[in-house]
């Protein structure tokens, strides 16, 4: 391919990804599935070049950055807390699926069991990107989402190591004499040794890469250089691990998890922001481009299947049988496993409903297709095996991707209430702000005016979160501030652009001012969108919340408000409140701290009554002023 043709092809791929991913979003169709369909259709159009997607390009060029980006978005703390169910799925379920598919494939295909097990290892691991995208889009519980993320990150290593071992055994069976002596060369101890090197070697390499990159990052202060370093990390970890026959997948995941965990210590805020934005763009292009490129090879895959020993119709039917086995094997493992290892706090009904949703969240993706392409060219029935992997990938994306949201709704398996999240966020930010203010007060040389201004800004930051609660629909002070400030920024930017076009000021100075304005506008717009989404969230029945302190436990269950008109002091002074609170000891009604009077807090200081509860419709939370605890 000429260089001009190569450049035009890359531009066409990027343009197709952007266009069809954008068209898929309003239709609710997963963009990988759309791109795969576009690629399949384009492969049959005369004149479209046939792009060869080699295994090395996928495994060494595409898979490491995709895994690294997924690891950066995963919490190491959550992963550690849920390690038992994650390992049960990422190791136990992968091996169980590979074995089950091997039984089916060896029965339907004229291949030996080792190669059938290799096919099982190919189709066994769910995709990290697909599982996370669907789980977050439909709002699954965080615990379930974390388990699915952890499973899809770690199961790739189990699958690829199992594939490597199975191909080794199949290669001996195919090229050797088939005697018992030939098979004895790969025994249980050899498999265990290879598996141990792959797992522990991959983790060790990932840890070493994390340590080295961490040392380098402590001496990097420029966000562009730090972001460029992050682009090197997945390839460095993957190649280094593969050189010692360890798992490159585990090395990349390990390095990504630890670097993400230590990012607040190792990187500046600007570097973290730059890294997130750049990796989001790279992930968007790569994960969609892979499916488009695979679809473009459909014509050649079908042609190779037609030229093989099996007919195309029979190959498709076998692929559908393997798909059915793959779909069936997951619930056969998930239900018993969750019954044994589920937490005691979940009722049997909750466990069954969660298991049903988890067992249907096994969409396959990039790793399955990449692993299929790694099959050696002399593999018996290779085109058929690649087609089967493609059928399983497309089948799970279509069947599970489209029906999982409806199943979750029908079983009432839902994510956390955004309003409860806002309550927790307000508590956390309040605690952090309190620590900051105490540190500020300990500075004896601080200017009182500066301290007062910082205290006001910190209090406003906490109040902005509290203001997201409440359902009266009236504009809160923070919303009014965002609206007015965004209007001001629009006028300010117009004036700056006029000055730029008239060449009245140095362009570098103007660029710095515009960049600062962009950062402020982005933060304001994000807060505006988030507040709007929270206001649109339907109120849910309040869940039972354990009391966080003795004051919350000691309060009576039901107290009648002493007035139905609103905040006493606001009415007397002619003020307008934002949200209303009620004292659980005497029923006194006061306004929140976002209101000008802050009369709920004033009531606590006057009477010592520690607990106030929300009087907003649908809200049943309480706040203890003494312990600063939420209940």
C-alpha positions as CSV (number, residue, x, y, z in Angstrom):
1,X,0.0,0.0,0.0
2,X,1.4,3.4,-1.0
3,X,2.0,5.9,1.7
4,X,-0.7,8.2,0.3
5,X,-3.2,5.3,0.3
6,X,-2.2,4.5,3.9
7,X,-2.8,8.0,5.1
8,X,-6.1,8.2,3.3
9,X,-7.2,4.8,4.8
10,X,-6.3,6.0,8.3
11,X,-8.3,9.2,7.8
12,X,-11.2,7.2,6.4
13,X,-11.2,4.9,9.4
14,X,-11.1,7.7,11.9
15,X,-13.8,9.6,10.1
16,X,-16.0,6.5,10.0
17,X,-15.5,5.9,13.7
18,X,-16.5,9.5,14.6
19,X,-19.5,9.5,12.3
20,X,-21.1,6.2,13.1
21,X,-20.3,6.3,16.8
22,X,-22.1,9.7,16.9
23,X,-25.1,8.2,15.0
24,X,-25.2,5.2,17.3
25,X,-25.6,7.2,20.5
26,X,-29.2,8.6,20.1
27,X,-30.3,5.2,18.8
28,X,-29.1,3.4,21.9
29,X,-27.0,1.0,19.8
30,X,-23.5,0.0,21.0
31,X,-21.0,1.8,18.8
32,X,-18.7,-1.3,18.4
33,X,-21.7,-3.2,17.0
34,X,-22.5,-0.4,14.6
35,X,-18.9,-0.1,13.4
36,X,-18.7,-3.9,13.0
37,X,-21.8,-3.9,10.8
38,X,-20.5,-1.0,8.7
39,X,-17.2,-2.9,8.2
40,X,-19.0,-6.0,7.2
41,X,-21.2,-4.1,4.6
42,X,-18.1,-2.2,3.3
43,X,-16.1,-5.4,2.8
44,X,-18.5,-6.4,0.1
45,X,-18.4,-3.1,-1.8
46,X,-16.1,-3.3,-4.8
47,X,-13.1,-1.0,-4.6
48,X,-12.9,-1.0,-0.8
49,X,-9.3,-2.1,0.1
50,X,-9.0,-5.3,2.1
51,X,-7.1,-4.4,5.3
52,X,-5.2,-7.2,6.9
53,X,-5.4,-7.0,10.7
54,X,-2.4,-9.1,11.8
55,X,-2.2,-10.7,15.3
56,X,0.8,-8.7,16.2
57,X,-0.9,-5.4,15.5
58,X,-3.8,-6.4,17.7
59,X,-1.9,-7.9,20.6
60,X,1.0,-5.5,20.7
61,X,-0.5,-2.4,19.2
62,X,-4.2,-2.2,20.2
63,X,-4.7,-4.4,23.2
64,X,-2.1,-2.8,25.6
65,X,-3.5,0.7,25.4
66,X,-7.1,-0.5,25.7
67,X,-6.3,-2.5,28.8
68,X,-4.3,0.3,30.3
69,X,-7.1,2.8,29.8
70,X,-9.6,0.4,31.5
71,X,-7.2,-0.1,34.4
72,X,-6.8,3.7,34.9
73,X,-10.5,3.9,35.4
74,X,-10.7,1.0,37.9
75,X,-10.4,1.5,41.7
76,X,-7.6,-0.6,43.2
77,X,-9.4,-0.4,46.6
78,X,-12.6,-1.8,45.2
79,X,-10.7,-4.5,43.3
80,X,-9.0,-5.5,46.5
81,X,-12.2,-5.5,48.5
82,X,-14.0,-7.7,46.0
83,X,-11.1,-9.9,45.0
84,X,-12.9,-13.2,45.8
85,X,-15.8,-12.8,43.4
86,X,-13.5,-11.2,40.8
87,X,-11.1,-14.2,40.9
88,X,-14.0,-16.6,40.8
89,X,-15.2,-15.0,37.5
90,X,-11.8,-14.1,36.0
91,X,-10.2,-17.4,36.6
92,X,-12.8,-20.0,37.6
93,X,-15.4,-19.0,35.1
94,X,-12.9,-18.6,32.2
95,X,-11.6,-22.1,32.7
96,X,-15.1,-23.5,33.2
97,X,-16.3,-21.8,30.0
98,X,-13.2,-22.9,28.1
99,X,-13.7,-26.5,29.2
100,X,-17.4,-26.5,28.4
101,X,-16.9,-25.0,24.9
102,X,-14.1,-27.5,24.3
103,X,-16.5,-30.4,24.9
104,X,-19.1,-28.9,22.5
105,X,-16.5,-27.9,19.8
106,X,-14.7,-31.3,19.9
107,X,-18.0,-33.0,19.4
108,X,-19.1,-30.8,16.5
109,X,-15.8,-30.1,14.8
110,X,-13.1,-32.6,13.4
111,X,-10.4,-31.2,15.7
112,X,-8.6,-32.6,18.8
113,X,-9.5,-31.6,22.3
114,X,-6.5,-29.4,22.8
115,X,-7.5,-27.2,19.8
116,X,-11.1,-27.2,21.0
117,X,-9.9,-26.0,24.4
118,X,-8.0,-23.2,22.6
119,X,-11.3,-22.2,21.0
120,X,-12.9,-22.2,24.4
121,X,-10.2,-20.0,25.8
122,X,-10.7,-17.6,22.9
123,X,-14.4,-17.1,23.5
124,X,-14.3,-17.3,27.3
125,X,-13.4,-13.8,28.4
126,X,-15.9,-11.0,28.4
127,X,-14.7,-7.6,27.2
128,X,-13.6,-4.9,29.6
129,X,-14.9,-2.0,27.5
130,X,-18.2,-3.6,26.6
131,X,-19.1,-4.7,30.1
132,X,-18.1,-1.4,31.7
133,X,-20.0,0.6,29.1
134,X,-23.2,-1.3,29.4
135,X,-23.1,-1.5,33.2
136,X,-22.6,2.2,33.6
137,X,-25.1,3.1,30.9
138,X,-28.0,1.2,32.5
139,X,-27.0,2.1,36.1
140,X,-26.1,-1.2,37.7
141,X,-25.1,-1.3,41.4
142,X,-21.5,-0.2,42.0
143,X,-20.5,-3.5,43.6
144,X,-21.7,-5.4,40.5
145,X,-20.1,-2.9,38.1
146,X,-16.8,-3.2,40.0
147,X,-16.9,-7.0,39.8
148,X,-17.6,-6.9,36.1
149,X,-14.7,-4.4,35.6
150,X,-12.3,-6.5,37.6
151,X,-13.4,-9.7,35.9
152,X,-13.0,-8.3,32.4
153,X,-9.6,-6.9,33.3
154,X,-8.1,-10.1,34.8
155,X,-9.8,-12.7,32.7
156,X,-7.9,-11.8,29.6
157,X,-4.7,-13.0,31.3
158,X,-6.4,-16.4,32.2
159,X,-7.7,-16.8,28.7
160,X,-4.5,-15.9,26.8
161,X,-2.4,-18.1,29.0
162,X,-4.8,-20.9,28.6
163,X,-4.8,-20.3,24.8
164,X,-1.0,-20.4,24.7
165,X,-0.9,-23.6,26.6
166,X,-3.6,-25.3,24.5
167,X,-1.9,-24.3,21.3
168,X,1.3,-25.8,22.5
169,X,-0.4,-29.1,23.2
170,X,-2.3,-28.9,19.9
171,X,0.9,-28.2,18.1
172,X,2.6,-31.3,19.5
173,X,-0.4,-33.4,18.7
174,X,-0.5,-32.1,15.2
175,X,3.2,-32.2,14.3
176,X,4.3,-35.0,16.5
177,X,3.7,-38.7,16.0
178,X,0.8,-38.6,18.4
179,X,2.5,-41.1,20.7
180,X,2.2,-41.0,24.4
181,X,5.8,-39.9,24.7
182,X,5.0,-36.8,22.7
183,X,2.2,-35.9,25.0
184,X,4.3,-36.4,28.1
185,X,6.4,-33.5,27.2
186,X,3.6,-31.2,28.3
187,X,2.2,-32.5,31.6
188,X,0.4,-31.0,34.5
189,X,3.6,-29.7,36.1
190,X,4.6,-28.0,32.8
191,X,1.2,-26.3,32.5
192,X,1.3,-25.2,36.2
193,X,4.8,-23.8,35.7
194,X,3.9,-21.9,32.6
195,X,0.8,-20.6,34.3
196,X,2.8,-19.5,37.4
197,X,5.4,-17.7,35.3
198,X,2.7,-16.0,33.3
199,X,0.7,-14.8,36.3
200,X,3.4,-14.0,38.9
201,X,5.9,-12.8,36.2
202,X,3.3,-10.5,34.7
203,X,2.4,-9.0,38.1
204,X,6.1,-8.5,39.0
205,X,6.8,-6.8,35.7
206,X,3.8,-4.6,36.1
207,X,4.9,-3.6,39.6
208,X,8.5,-2.8,38.4
209,X,7.1,-0.6,35.6
210,X,4.9,1.2,38.2
211,X,8.0,1.8,40.5
212,X,10.2,3.1,37.6
213,X,7.5,5.3,36.1
214,X,6.6,6.6,39.6
215,X,10.2,7.7,40.1
216,X,10.3,9.4,36.8
217,X,7.0,11.1,37.4
218,X,8.2,12.7,40.6
219,X,10.7,14.7,38.5
220,X,8.3,15.6,35.7
221,X,6.4,18.8,36.1
222,X,5.2,19.4,32.6
223,X,1.7,17.9,31.8
224,X,2.6,17.2,28.1
225,X,5.7,15.2,29.1
226,X,3.9,13.3,31.8
227,X,1.0,12.4,29.4
228,X,3.6,11.3,26.8
229,X,5.1,9.0,29.4
230,X,1.7,7.5,30.1
231,X,1.5,6.5,26.4
232,X,4.7,4.5,26.8
233,X,3.7,2.6,29.9
234,X,1.3,-0.1,28.4
235,X,3.7,-1.0,25.6
236,X,6.7,-1.1,28.0
237,X,4.9,-3.4,30.4
238,X,3.4,-5.7,27.8
239,X,6.6,-6.2,25.8
240,X,8.8,-6.6,28.9
241,X,6.5,-9.3,30.2
242,X,6.2,-11.1,26.9
243,X,10.0,-11.3,26.7
244,X,10.1,-13.5,29.7
245,X,7.0,-15.5,28.6
246,X,4.9,-13.8,31.3
247,X,1.4,-12.4,30.9
248,X,1.6,-9.0,29.2
249,X,-2.0,-8.4,30.0
250,X,-1.4,-8.8,33.7
251,X,1.7,-6.6,33.5
252,X,-0.3,-3.8,31.8
253,X,-3.3,-4.1,34.2
254,X,-1.0,-4.1,37.3
255,X,1.0,-1.1,36.2
256,X,-2.3,0.8,35.3
257,X,-4.0,0.0,38.6
258,X,-1.1,1.1,40.8
259,X,-0.3,4.2,38.8
260,X,-4.0,5.3,38.9
261,X,-4.1,4.6,42.7
262,X,-0.9,6.7,43.3
263,X,-1.8,9.4,40.7
264,X,-2.9,12.0,43.3
265,X,0.6,11.7,44.9
266,X,2.7,11.3,41.8
267,X,1.1,13.7,39.3
268,X,-0.1,17.3,39.4
269,X,-3.7,18.2,38.9
270,X,-2.9,19.5,35.4
271,X,-1.2,16.2,34.5
272,X,-4.1,14.1,35.7
273,X,-6.5,16.2,33.7
274,X,-4.4,16.0,30.6
275,X,-4.0,12.3,30.9
276,X,-7.7,11.6,31.3
277,X,-8.6,13.7,28.3
278,X,-6.0,12.2,26.0
279,X,-6.7,8.6,27.0
280,X,-10.4,9.1,26.5
281,X,-9.8,10.2,22.9
282,X,-7.4,7.3,22.3
283,X,-9.7,4.7,23.8
284,X,-12.6,6.0,21.7
285,X,-10.7,5.7,18.5
286,X,-9.0,2.4,19.2
287,X,-12.0,0.4,20.6
288,X,-14.2,1.4,17.7
289,X,-11.6,1.1,15.0
290,X,-10.9,-2.5,16.0
291,X,-14.4,-3.5,15.2
292,X,-14.5,-1.6,12.0
293,X,-11.3,-3.2,10.8
294,X,-12.5,-6.7,11.8
295,X,-15.7,-6.1,9.9
296,X,-13.7,-5.1,6.8
297,X,-12.2,-8.6,6.8
298,X,-15.5,-10.4,6.8
299,X,-15.5,-11.1,3.0
300,X,-12.0,-12.7,3.3
301,X,-13.1,-14.7,6.4
302,X,-16.2,-16.1,4.6
303,X,-14.1,-16.8,1.5
304,X,-11.6,-18.8,3.5
305,X,-14.4,-20.7,5.3
306,X,-15.9,-21.6,1.9
307,X,-12.6,-22.9,0.8
308,X,-12.2,-25.0,3.9
309,X,-13.3,-28.5,4.7
310,X,-16.7,-27.4,6.1
311,X,-19.5,-25.6,4.3
312,X,-20.4,-22.1,5.3
313,X,-23.8,-23.1,6.5
314,X,-22.4,-25.8,8.8
315,X,-19.8,-23.4,10.1
316,X,-22.4,-20.9,11.0
317,X,-24.6,-23.5,12.7
318,X,-21.6,-24.7,14.8
319,X,-20.8,-21.0,15.7
320,X,-24.4,-20.6,16.9
321,X,-24.1,-23.8,19.0
322,X,-20.9,-22.5,20.6
323,X,-22.6,-19.1,21.2
324,X,-25.5,-21.0,23.0
325,X,-23.0,-22.9,25.1
326,X,-21.2,-19.7,26.0
327,X,-24.4,-18.1,27.1
328,X,-25.5,-21.1,29.1
329,X,-22.2,-21.8,30.9
330,X,-22.0,-18.4,32.5
331,X,-25.2,-18.7,34.6
332,X,-24.3,-22.3,35.4
333,X,-21.2,-21.0,37.2
334,X,-22.5,-17.6,38.5
335,X,-25.6,-18.8,40.4
336,X,-23.8,-21.5,42.5
337,X,-20.7,-19.4,43.0
338,X,-22.7,-16.4,44.2
339,X,-24.8,-18.6,46.6
340,X,-21.6,-19.8,48.2
341,X,-19.6,-16.6,48.4
342,X,-22.3,-13.9,48.6
343,X,-22.2,-11.6,51.5
344,X,-24.6,-12.3,54.4
345,X,-26.1,-8.8,54.1
346,X,-27.9,-9.7,50.9
347,X,-31.2,-11.6,51.0
348,X,-31.7,-14.7,48.9
349,X,-33.9,-12.7,46.6
350,X,-31.4,-9.9,46.1
351,X,-28.7,-12.5,45.5
352,X,-30.7,-14.3,42.8
353,X,-31.7,-11.1,41.0
354,X,-28.1,-9.8,41.1
355,X,-26.8,-13.2,39.8
356,X,-29.3,-13.2,37.0
357,X,-28.1,-9.8,35.8
358,X,-24.4,-10.7,36.3
359,X,-24.8,-13.9,34.4
360,X,-26.3,-12.0,31.4
361,X,-23.5,-9.4,31.4
362,X,-20.9,-11.4,29.5
363,X,-20.5,-9.4,26.2
364,X,-17.4,-10.5,24.3
365,X,-15.3,-8.0,22.4
366,X,-11.8,-7.0,21.3
367,X,-9.8,-9.7,23.2
368,X,-11.9,-12.6,21.8
369,X,-11.4,-11.3,18.2
370,X,-7.7,-10.6,18.8
371,X,-7.1,-14.0,20.3
372,X,-8.8,-15.7,17.3
373,X,-6.4,-13.9,15.0
374,X,-3.4,-15.2,16.9
375,X,-4.2,-18.7,15.8
376,X,-1.2,-19.9,13.6
377,X,-1.8,-20.0,9.9
378,X,-1.4,-23.8,9.8
379,X,-4.1,-24.3,12.5
380,X,-6.6,-26.9,11.3
381,X,-9.9,-25.2,10.3
382,X,-8.5,-21.8,11.2
383,X,-11.0,-19.8,9.1
384,X,-13.9,-21.7,10.8
385,X,-12.5,-21.0,14.3
386,X,-12.1,-17.3,13.5
387,X,-15.7,-17.2,12.2
388,X,-17.0,-18.9,15.3
389,X,-15.2,-16.3,17.5
390,X,-16.8,-13.6,15.4
391,X,-20.3,-15.1,15.8
392,X,-19.9,-15.4,19.6
393,X,-18.7,-11.8,19.8
394,X,-21.5,-10.4,17.7
395,X,-24.1,-12.7,19.2
396,X,-23.3,-11.6,22.8
397,X,-23.1,-7.9,21.9
398,X,-26.5,-8.1,20.2
399,X,-28.4,-10.5,22.5
400,X,-27.0,-9.3,25.9
401,X,-26.2,-5.7,25.0
402,X,-29.8,-5.0,23.9
403,X,-31.7,-7.1,26.5
404,X,-29.5,-6.5,29.6
405,X,-31.1,-3.0,30.4
406,X,-34.6,-4.5,30.2
407,X,-33.6,-7.4,32.4
408,X,-32.1,-5.1,35.0
409,X,-35.3,-3.0,35.1
410,X,-37.6,-6.0,35.3
411,X,-35.6,-7.5,38.2
412,X,-35.3,-4.0,39.8
413,X,-31.5,-4.3,40.0
414,X,-30.5,-0.7,40.1
415,X,-27.5,1.5,40.8
416,X,-27.1,3.9,43.7
417,X,-29.6,6.7,44.0
418,X,-28.0,10.0,42.8
419,X,-29.5,11.8,45.7
420,X,-27.9,9.5,48.2
421,X,-24.6,10.0,46.3
422,X,-25.1,13.7,46.7
423,X,-25.6,13.3,50.4
424,X,-22.5,11.2,50.8
425,X,-20.5,13.7,48.6
426,X,-21.7,16.6,50.8
427,X,-20.5,14.7,53.9
428,X,-17.1,13.8,52.4
429,X,-16.5,17.3,51.0
430,X,-17.6,18.8,54.3
431,X,-15.2,16.7,56.2
432,X,-12.3,17.5,53.9
433,X,-13.2,21.2,54.0
434,X,-13.2,21.1,57.8
435,X,-9.7,19.6,57.8
436,X,-8.6,22.4,55.5
437,X,-10.1,25.1,57.6
438,X,-8.5,23.8,60.7
439,X,-5.1,23.8,59.0
440,X,-5.8,27.4,57.9
441,X,-6.7,28.5,61.4
442,X,-3.4,27.0,62.7
443,X,-1.4,29.5,60.6
444,X,-0.8,32.4,63.0
445,X,0.6,34.6,60.2
446,X,-2.5,34.4,58.0
447,X,-4.2,37.6,57.0
448,X,-7.7,37.6,58.6
449,X,-9.3,39.1,55.4
450,X,-7.7,36.3,53.3
451,X,-8.8,33.7,55.8
452,X,-12.4,35.0,55.8
453,X,-12.5,34.9,52.0
454,X,-11.1,31.4,51.9
455,X,-13.6,30.3,54.5
456,X,-16.5,31.8,52.5
457,X,-15.3,30.0,49.3
458,X,-15.0,26.7,51.2
459,X,-18.4,27.0,52.7
460,X,-19.9,27.8,49.3
461,X,-18.2,24.7,47.8
462,X,-20.0,22.5,50.4
463,X,-23.3,24.3,50.0
464,X,-23.3,23.8,46.2
465,X,-23.5,20.1,46.8
466,X,-26.3,20.4,49.4
467,X,-28.3,22.6,47.1
468,X,-28.5,19.8,44.5
469,X,-31.0,18.2,46.9
470,X,-34.6,19.3,47.2
471,X,-37.4,19.1,44.7
472,X,-39.1,22.4,44.6
473,X,-37.6,23.3,41.2
474,X,-36.6,26.8,42.3
475,X,-33.2,28.1,41.1
476,X,-30.7,27.8,43.9
477,X,-28.0,30.4,44.6
478,X,-25.3,28.2,43.1
479,X,-27.4,27.6,39.9
480,X,-28.0,31.4,39.7
481,X,-24.3,32.0,40.0
482,X,-23.4,29.4,37.3
483,X,-26.0,30.9,34.9
484,X,-24.9,34.5,35.4
485,X,-21.2,33.6,35.4
486,X,-21.5,31.6,32.1
487,X,-23.3,34.6,30.6
488,X,-20.5,36.8,31.7
489,X,-17.8,34.5,30.3
490,X,-19.6,34.5,26.9
491,X,-19.4,38.3,26.8
492,X,-15.8,38.3,28.1
493,X,-14.7,35.8,25.4
494,X,-16.4,37.8,22.7
495,X,-14.4,40.9,23.8
496,X,-11.2,38.9,23.9
497,X,-11.8,37.6,20.4
498,X,-12.4,41.1,19.2
499,X,-9.1,42.2,20.7
500,X,-7.4,39.2,19.1
501,X,-8.8,39.8,15.6
502,X,-7.9,43.5,15.9
503,X,-4.3,42.6,17.0
504,X,-4.5,44.9,20.0
505,X,-2.8,42.6,22.5
506,X,0.0,40.1,22.4
507,X,-1.4,36.8,21.2
508,X,0.4,34.7,23.7
509,X,-1.1,36.7,26.6
510,X,-4.5,36.4,25.1
511,X,-4.1,32.7,24.7
512,X,-3.3,32.3,28.4
513,X,-6.4,34.3,29.4
514,X,-8.6,32.3,27.0
515,X,-7.2,29.0,28.4
516,X,-8.0,30.1,32.0
517,X,-11.5,31.1,30.9
518,X,-12.0,27.7,29.2
519,X,-11.1,25.9,32.4
520,X,-13.5,28.0,34.5
521,X,-16.3,27.6,31.9
522,X,-15.8,23.8,31.7
523,X,-16.1,23.5,35.5
524,X,-19.2,25.6,35.6
525,X,-20.8,23.7,32.7
526,X,-20.0,20.4,34.3
527,X,-21.7,21.5,37.6
528,X,-24.7,22.8,35.6
529,X,-25.2,19.5,33.8
530,X,-24.7,17.5,36.9
531,X,-27.2,19.5,38.9
532,X,-29.7,19.3,36.1
533,X,-29.4,15.5,35.9
534,X,-29.9,15.2,39.6
535,X,-33.0,17.4,39.6
536,X,-34.4,15.2,36.8
537,X,-33.8,12.0,38.7
538,X,-37.1,10.5,40.0
539,X,-37.3,10.3,43.8
540,X,-37.0,6.8,45.2
541,X,-38.4,5.4,48.4
542,X,-35.7,6.0,51.1
543,X,-33.6,3.0,51.9
544,X,-32.9,2.1,55.5
545,X,-29.8,3.9,56.6
546,X,-27.9,2.9,59.7
547,X,-27.4,5.7,62.2
548,X,-23.9,7.1,62.1
549,X,-23.8,8.4,65.7
550,X,-25.5,8.1,69.0
551,X,-27.5,11.3,68.5
552,X,-29.0,9.9,65.3
553,X,-29.9,6.7,67.1
554,X,-31.5,8.5,70.1
555,X,-33.8,10.7,68.2
556,X,-37.6,9.9,68.1
557,X,-38.9,8.4,64.9
558,X,-41.6,11.0,64.2
559,X,-41.7,14.7,65.1
560,X,-44.3,17.1,63.7
561,X,-43.0,20.4,62.2
562,X,-44.0,23.4,64.4
563,X,-45.2,25.3,61.3
564,X,-46.3,24.5,57.7
565,X,-45.4,28.0,56.4
566,X,-41.6,27.6,56.2
567,X,-38.6,29.0,58.1
568,X,-39.7,31.1,61.1
569,X,-36.9,33.6,61.0
570,X,-36.9,34.0,57.2
571,X,-40.6,34.8,57.4
572,X,-40.0,37.4,60.1
573,X,-37.1,39.0,58.3
574,X,-38.7,38.8,54.8
575,X,-35.9,36.5,53.5
576,X,-36.2,33.7,51.0
577,X,-34.9,30.3,51.9
578,X,-33.4,27.6,49.6
579,X,-34.2,24.4,51.4
580,X,-36.0,23.6,54.7
581,X,-34.8,21.5,57.6
582,X,-36.6,20.5,60.8
583,X,-35.2,19.8,64.3
584,X,-36.0,16.2,65.3
585,X,-36.1,17.2,69.0
586,X,-38.6,20.0,68.9
587,X,-39.9,20.3,65.4
588,X,-38.5,23.7,64.8
589,X,-38.3,24.5,61.0
590,X,-35.3,26.4,59.7
591,X,-33.5,27.1,56.5
592,X,-30.3,25.4,55.2
593,X,-26.8,26.9,55.1
594,X,-27.2,27.9,51.4
595,X,-30.0,30.2,52.5
596,X,-29.0,33.8,53.5
597,X,-30.1,33.3,57.2
598,X,-28.6,29.8,57.8
599,X,-31.3,29.4,60.5
600,X,-31.1,25.6,60.8
601,X,-27.5,25.9,62.0
602,X,-28.5,28.9,64.2
603,X,-31.1,26.8,65.9
604,X,-28.5,24.2,66.8
605,X,-26.2,26.9,68.2
606,X,-29.0,28.4,70.2
607,X,-30.6,25.2,71.6
608,X,-27.9,22.5,71.3
609,X,-30.4,20.2,69.6
610,X,-28.0,18.1,67.5
611,X,-30.1,16.6,64.7
612,X,-32.0,18.3,61.8
613,X,-33.8,16.4,59.1
614,X,-34.7,17.4,55.6
615,X,-38.2,18.7,54.9
616,X,-37.9,18.5,51.2
617,X,-40.3,16.1,49.4
618,X,-39.1,12.5,49.2
619,X,-36.0,13.1,51.4
620,X,-35.7,11.4,54.7
621,X,-32.0,12.0,55.6
622,X,-30.9,13.5,58.9
623,X,-27.7,15.5,59.8
624,X,-26.0,15.6,63.2
625,X,-24.3,18.9,63.8
626,X,-22.3,17.6,66.7
627,X,-20.6,14.6,65.0
628,X,-21.0,16.0,61.5
629,X,-22.6,12.6,60.6
630,X,-25.3,11.7,58.0
631,X,-28.1,9.3,58.8
